[in-house]
Amino acid sequence: MSNKESFKQIISGETPVLVDFYAEWCGPCKAMAPTLKQFQQEMGDKVRVIKVDVDRNPEAAAAYGVRAVPTLMIFRSGNIAWRHSGAVPMQTLKEAAGKVLS
């Protein structure tokens, strides 16, 4: 199974998936890491969080039009329910997840 297939399987489920498109060299991406970790801990199994390195997975980045990192997207049932480019505070993530979950 290719990475692309497994990515599609992950984002196609009923459980919302927050995808962090990032790069190792990106300062704001590194700054977002603790926020994303805390978000995942607080949300538990209500939202899945995955990271996609745009340098290692250029096809996935291109498929979703990622032109800046970090770009955060919440997928539900394979569709983009929320998208934001740039670092965001925890409250913004929670509000976005809350709208997707409701």
WOQUI-V100815 format. One record per run of one state. SS is the DSSP state (a for helix, b for strand, c for the rest). FROM is the first residue (numbers start at 1). TO is the last residue. If there is no record, write none. Layout:
ss=[SS & SS]
from=[FROM & FROM]
to=[TO & TO]
//
This chain:
ss=[c & a & c & b & c & a & b & c & a & c & b & c & b & c & a & c]
from=[1 & 3 & 12 & 16 & 23 & 27 & 47 & 54 & 58 & 64 & 71 & 77 & 79 & 86 & 90 & 102]
to=[2 & 11 & 15 & 22 & 26 & 46 & 53 & 57 & 63 & 70 & 76 & 78 & 85 & 89 & 101 & 102]
//
